[in-house]
Amino acid sequence: CLAHGQMQAAASFAAASLSIPPRVGISEPEENFGAGPHAILYWALFWLGRRAEAQAHFETCRRLDPRNPLYVEHARLFKR
């Protein structure tokens, strides 16, 4: 969806993946594939103009993968 500029579809897909409750025996980070769904969600929400919502998911990405160079670069998008 992101590759085709379908930001609302990408945001819906990522939000749906995060809403699936964790299965027994699998930790939440494993279940939700780490920062992946949050990264899709913050990028899509950012381009949809929903900056405050995007920032919350961006912060989750930074917390889960603080050394990721993409998140370091995207931090400038959320500075005020």
Summary of the structure (lengths in Angstrom):
residues: 80
radius of gyration: 12.7
end to end distance: 28.3
largest distance: 41.0
contacts: 207
relative contact order: 0.15
helix: 70%
strand: 0%
